[in-house]
């Protein structure tokens, strides 16, 4: 398994050597998944995300999943050959109880409990593992999920910080987590069995403030806690959430996971817009959309395949009990056609922005790769001098701290880093794609 060196000698997986789901760089996490495992260590939490990413496509069709142990270590940035630590982390996942309490498809309250991993085994350099069927079903539910960016995950150094990020990120579009009773928050952070953290003073000083600081510094969102009091005592808290404008470049929620699905290409070939194709895959799941596509393709005389497909998805046609002849969607009125044109224009603008963001991201990745190669060729004395010189050029304390932590991979200082190396080695980026304007 090929690897590359990240910041401070950290072992990282070479994306070019990864295959399948592992190339996506992000993992879907259902509400139930985000609300479990509060007691996980940082290593265990990162490990659980990578295992889920590796297994996601076959969660419901395969009982056991496999991943090369060296790939696994590299994906979580594990800078050690100490297999004992990896073994302990897997044991921790198998011993951690997952609990969910949510509404099922029919609006009924559903409670469940399961071990995070039903089993895990390391043998001949390969890790194989399994989820219980009930938990696998929850983890695979495509309707309510957040995309956990594994590149952002690597930037976290505390389990509380990563736990807060996972629990807040899915609310980024609503702007707030809603109110959590303190006992719920303690459970999410994994400190509910500690008498020390029953004191809000200790909880705030040792968990809330450090976790908020790390989320705001290391991730693509910014969070701010708000407290609800009863008398003088804090009883509930919530977090307001907004995108971090300085680290928004790390946000990969641009639909790449959906676009990697074969059914996405089939939808686009039918004339379905990029945004709608990704929405249908997210809401209904790739398998269900593919089933409806096959069903619509097998019907004669369909004037509007996209409209028919929409109706099939919305109404559940093509399942058992479906009438032999489902009604053809009615022809739209002139006003509806004009509204559709306006929506199409808006979608085109949105998709152009998405393409521009993807181009900017690709250009940044290519430049960071060139910088990594340039630094690799420098001797240790030169590397130390380069870092000191770069630090001297950064004026803001936030920028300087980010560079101290992440070195030449500091996303916050991307433009400054590129300018520095363009000056150090003129022409370093000449053969790379142009950097589109922000």
C-alpha positions in Angstrom: 0.0 0.0 0.0 1.6 3.3 -1.1 1.8 6.1 1.4 3.0 9.6 1.5 4.2 11.8 4.4 2.0 14.5 5.7 2.8 17.2 8.2 5.3 16.4 10.9 6.1 13.0 9.3 2.5 11.9 9.7 1.7 8.8 7.6 -1.1 9.4 5.1 -2.7 7.3 2.4 -1.8 8.2 -1.2 -5.2 9.0 -2.8 -3.9 7.6 -6.1 -3.5 4.2 -4.6 -7.0 4.0 -3.0 -10.0 2.5 -4.7 -13.7 2.5 -4.5 -15.3 4.3 -1.6 -12.0 5.2 0.0 -11.3 7.7 -2.8 -14.3 9.9 -1.8 -12.6 11.4 1.2 -15.9 11.8 3.0 -18.3 9.6 4.9 -22.0 9.7 5.3 -23.1 9.6 8.9 -26.7 9.1 9.9 -28.2 11.0 12.7 -28.0 7.8 14.8 -24.4 7.4 14.0 -23.5 10.9 15.0 -25.2 10.6 18.3 -23.4 7.5 19.4 -19.9 6.7 20.7 -19.4 9.7 22.8 -16.8 7.8 24.9 -14.7 7.1 21.9 -11.1 8.3 21.9 -9.9 10.4 19.1 -8.2 7.5 17.4 -11.3 5.3 17.8 -13.6 8.1 16.4 -11.3 8.5 13.4 -11.1 4.8 12.9 -14.9 4.4 13.0 -15.3 7.0 10.3 -12.8 5.3 8.0 -14.3 1.8 8.5 -17.7 3.2 7.7 -16.4 4.9 4.6 -14.8 1.7 3.4 -18.0 -0.4 4.0 -20.7 2.1 3.0 -21.5 0.9 -0.5 -21.9 -2.7 0.7 -23.3 -2.2 4.1 -26.6 -3.9 3.3 -25.4 -6.4 0.8 -22.3 -7.8 2.6 -22.0 -9.1 6.1 -18.3 -8.7 6.4 -16.0 -5.9 5.1 -12.2 -5.9 4.6 -9.5 -3.3 4.5 -5.7 -3.5 4.3 -4.3 -2.7 7.8 -1.6 -0.4 6.4 -4.3 1.5 4.4 -6.4 1.8 7.5 -3.5 3.2 9.6 -2.6 5.7 6.8 -6.2 6.8 6.4 -6.5 7.8 10.1 -3.0 9.5 10.0 -1.7 6.9 12.4 2.0 7.5 12.7 3.1 4.2 14.3 3.8 0.6 13.5 2.4 -0.3 16.9 -0.3 -2.8 15.9 -1.2 -3.1 19.6 -2.7 0.4 19.5 -4.7 -0.4 16.4 -5.9 -3.6 18.1 -6.9 -1.7 21.2 -8.8 0.9 19.1 -10.7 -1.9 17.3 -11.5 -3.6 20.6 -12.8 -0.2 21.9 -15.3 0.0 19.0 -16.5 -3.6 19.6 -17.0 -2.8 23.3 -18.8 0.5 22.7 -22.6 0.4 22.8 -24.4 2.4 20.1 -27.9 3.6 21.1 -30.4 5.4 18.9 -33.8 6.9 19.6 -35.6 8.2 16.4 -38.7 8.1 14.3 -39.0 5.2 11.8 -40.4 5.4 8.2 -43.9 5.4 9.6 -43.4 8.1 12.2 -43.2 5.6 15.0 -40.6 6.0 17.8 -37.8 3.5 17.4 -35.2 2.8 20.1 -32.3 0.4 19.5 -28.9 -0.6 20.8 -26.0 -2.3 19.3 -22.2 -2.6 19.6 -20.5 -0.3 17.2 -18.7 -3.3 15.6 -20.1 -6.8 15.7 -16.6 -8.1 15.3 -13.2 -7.1 14.1 -10.2 -9.2 13.2 -6.6 -8.5 12.1 -5.0 -11.3 10.1 -2.2 -11.4 7.6 -2.1 -7.6 7.3 -5.9 -7.4 6.7 -8.6 -6.1 8.9 -12.1 -7.6 8.5 -15.0 -6.4 10.5 -18.8 -6.4 10.6 -21.8 -4.3 11.8 -25.0 -5.7 13.3 -27.8 -5.7 10.7 -29.8 -3.2 12.7 -26.9 -0.7 13.0 -25.9 -1.2 9.4 -29.4 -0.2 8.3 -29.2 3.0 10.3 -25.7 3.8 9.1 -26.8 3.4 5.5 -30.0 5.5 5.7 -29.4 8.1 3.0 -32.1 10.5 4.0 -30.5 12.2 7.0 -26.7 12.4 7.0 -23.7 14.7 7.2 -20.6 14.4 5.1 -17.6 14.0 7.4 -14.5 15.2 5.5 -11.6 12.9 6.3 -9.1 15.7 5.5 -10.8 17.9 8.1 -10.9 14.9 10.5 -7.1 14.7 10.4 -6.8 18.2 11.7 -8.4 17.4 15.0 -6.2 16.5 18.0 -8.9 16.0 20.6 -11.8 13.6 20.8 -14.1 16.2 22.3 -13.4 18.6 19.4 -14.1 16.0 16.7 -17.2 14.8 18.6 -18.5 18.4 18.7 -17.8 18.9 15.0 -19.6 15.7 14.0 -22.7 16.7 16.1 -22.8 20.2 14.8 -21.9 19.8 11.1 -25.2 18.2 10.1 -27.0 21.4 11.3 -24.9 23.8 9.2 -27.8 24.5 6.8 -30.3 25.2 9.7 -27.8 27.4 11.6 -28.3 25.8 15.0 -28.3 22.5 16.8 -31.4 23.2 18.8 -31.4 23.0 22.5 -29.7 20.0 24.2 -30.2 19.3 27.9 -26.8 19.2 29.6 -27.1 15.4 30.3 -27.6 14.8 26.6 -24.6 16.9 25.7 -22.5 15.1 28.4 -23.5 11.8 26.8 -22.5 13.1 23.3 -19.1 14.1 24.6 -18.6 10.9 26.5 -18.3 12.4 29.9 -21.8 11.4 31.3 -20.3 8.9 33.8 -17.8 11.4 35.3 -18.8 13.1 38.6 -16.3 15.8 37.8 -18.2 17.0 34.8 -21.5 17.2 36.7 -20.3 20.7 37.5 -21.1 23.0 34.7 -18.0 25.1 35.6 -15.7 22.1 34.9 -17.7 21.0 31.8 -17.4 24.5 30.3 -13.7 24.9 31.1 -12.5 21.5 30.1 -14.9 20.3 27.4 -17.0 23.1 25.9 -14.5 25.9 25.5 -11.6 23.8 24.2 -13.9 21.8 21.8 -15.4 25.1 20.4 -11.9 26.6 20.0 -10.7 23.5 18.0 -13.8 23.3 15.8 -13.5 27.0 14.9 -9.7 26.7 14.2 -9.5 23.4 12.5 -12.8 22.9 10.6 -14.9 24.4 7.9 -17.6 25.6 10.3 -17.6 28.1 13.2 -19.8 27.3 16.3 -20.8 29.5 19.2 -22.5 28.1 22.4 -25.6 29.6 23.9 -26.9 28.7 27.4 -30.4 28.5 28.8 -30.6 29.0 32.6 -33.1 28.2 35.3 -32.3 30.7 38.0 -28.5 30.7 38.1 -28.0 27.2 36.9 -27.4 26.3 33.2 -29.8 23.6 32.2 -29.5 23.5 28.4 -27.2 24.6 25.6 -27.2 24.9 21.9 -24.7 25.8 19.2 -25.2 28.4 16.5 -23.4 27.3 13.3 -22.1 29.1 10.3 -19.5 28.3 7.6 -16.0 29.3 8.4 -15.1 31.7 5.5 -11.4 31.2 6.0 -11.5 27.4 5.8 -14.5 27.0 3.5 -12.1 25.6 1.0 -12.1 22.4 2.9 -15.8 21.9 2.5 -16.3 19.0 0.1 -20.0 18.8 0.3 -20.2 19.3 -3.4 -21.9 16.0 -4.3 -18.8 14.1 -5.3 -20.0 11.0 -3.4 -23.3 11.0 -5.4 -21.6 11.8 -8.7 -19.4 8.7 -8.2 -22.5 6.4 -8.3 -23.2 4.7 -11.7 -26.9 5.7 -11.3 -25.9 9.4 -11.4 -24.7 9.0 -15.0 -27.9 7.3 -15.9 -29.9 10.2 -14.5 -27.9 12.8 -16.3 -28.3 10.8 -19.6 -32.1 11.1 -19.1 -31.7 14.9 -18.8 -31.9 15.2 -15.0 -30.0 18.2 -13.7 -26.9 17.7 -11.5 -28.6 19.1 -8.5 -31.8 17.0 -8.8 -29.8 13.8 -9.6 -27.8 14.3 -6.4 -30.9 15.1 -4.4 -32.8 12.0 -5.6 -29.8 9.8 -4.8 -29.5 11.3 -1.3 -33.2 11.1 -0.6 -34.0 7.7 -2.0 -30.7 5.9 -2.2 -28.9 4.7 -5.4 -30.5 1.3 -5.5 -34.0 2.6 -5.3 -33.4 5.2 -8.0 -31.8 2.6 -10.3 -34.9 0.4 -9.7 -37.2 3.2 -10.7 -35.1 4.0 -13.8 -35.3 0.4 -14.9 -39.1 0.4 -14.4 -39.6 3.6 -16.4 -37.4 2.4 -19.2 -39.5 -0.7 -19.5 -42.8 1.3 -20.1 -44.0 2.2 -23.6 -45.3 5.6 -24.7 -43.8 7.7 -21.9 -43.6 11.3 -23.2 -41.7 12.8 -20.2 -39.3 10.2 -18.7 -38.0 12.7 -16.1 -41.5 13.6 -15.0 -42.6 10.0 -14.9 -39.4 9.1 -12.9 -40.2 11.9 -10.4 -43.7 10.6 -9.9 -42.4 7.0 -9.6 -40.0 8.1 -6.8 -42.5 10.3 -5.0 -45.3 7.8 -5.2 -43.4 4.6 -4.8 -44.5 3.1 -8.2 -42.8 -0.1 -9.4 -43.2 -1.8 -6.1 -45.6 -4.5 -5.1 -49.2 -3.6 -5.7 -48.4 -1.0 -8.3 -51.3 -0.6 -10.8 -50.5 -2.0 -14.2 -50.9 1.4 -15.7 -49.7 4.4 -13.6 -51.1 7.7 -14.8 -48.9 9.8 -17.1 -48.0 13.1 -15.4 -50.1 16.0 -16.9 -48.7 18.4 -19.4 -47.4 21.5 -17.6 -49.1 24.9 -18.0 -47.4 27.9 -19.6 -46.8 29.4 -16.2 -45.3 26.2 -15.0 -43.0 26.0 -18.0 -41.8 29.6 -17.4 -41.2 28.7 -13.7 -39.3 25.6 -14.8 -37.1 27.8 -17.1 -36.4 30.1 -14.2 -35.5 27.2 -12.0 -33.3 25.7 -14.7 -31.4 29.0 -15.0 -30.9 29.2 -11.3 -29.7 25.6 -11.3 -27.3 26.4 -14.1 -25.8 29.3 -12.1 -25.5 27.0 -9.0 -23.8 24.3 -11.0 -21.4 26.8 -12.6 -20.5 27.9 -9.1 -20.0 24.2 -8.1 -17.8 23.7 -11.1 -15.8 26.8 -10.2 -15.3 25.6 -6.6 -14.2 22.2 -7.9 -11.7 23.8 -10.3 -10.3 26.0 -7.4 -10.0 23.0 -5.2 -8.2 20.9 -7.9 -5.8 23.8 -8.5 -5.1 24.1 -4.8 -4.5 20.4 -4.4 -2.1 20.4 -7.3 -0.2 23.4 -5.9 0.0 21.8 -2.4 1.4 18.7 -4.1 4.1 20.7 -5.8 5.0 22.4 -2.6 5.3 19.0 -0.8 7.6 17.8 -3.5 9.7 21.0 -3.3 10.1 20.8 0.4 11.0 17.1 0.2 14.0 18.0 -1.9 15.3 20.5 0.7 17.8 19.4 3.3 16.8 19.7 7.0 18.6 23.0 7.5 16.9 24.5 4.5 13.5 23.3 5.6 13.9 24.8 9.0 14.9 28.1 7.5 12.0 28.0 5.0 9.5 27.6 7.9 11.0 30.4 9.9 10.9 32.7 6.8 7.3 31.8 6.1 6.3 32.4 9.7 7.9 35.8 9.6 5.7 36.8 6.6 2.4 35.9 8.4 1.0 38.8 10.4 -2.2 37.4 11.9 -1.9 35.2 15.0 -4.5 32.8 13.7 -2.6 32.4 10.4 0.7 31.9 12.3 -0.8 29.3 14.7 -2.4 27.4 11.8 1.0 27.3 10.0 2.8 26.1 13.2 0.3 23.2 13.4 -0.1 22.2 9.8 3.1 23.5 8.1 3.0 23.7 4.3 -0.4 22.0 4.3 -2.0 24.9 6.1 -5.2 25.5 4.1 -5.8 28.9 5.9 -2.5 30.2 4.4 -2.8 28.6 1.0 -2.3 31.7 -1.1 0.5 33.0 1.1 2.3 29.6 0.8 1.9 29.5 -3.0 3.2 33.0 -3.3 6.2 32.1 -1.1 7.2 29.1 -3.2 6.6 30.9 -6.5 9.2 33.4 -5.2 11.5 30.7 -3.9 11.3 28.6 -7.1 10.0 30.6 -10.0 8.0 28.5 -12.4 7.2 25.8 -9.8 3.5 26.0 -10.8 3.8 26.8 -14.5 2.7 23.3 -15.6 -0.3 23.2 -13.3 -3.9 24.3 -13.9 -4.6 28.1 -13.5 -5.9 29.1 -10.1 -9.5 30.4 -10.8 -10.4 33.6 -9.0 -12.4 33.4 -5.8 
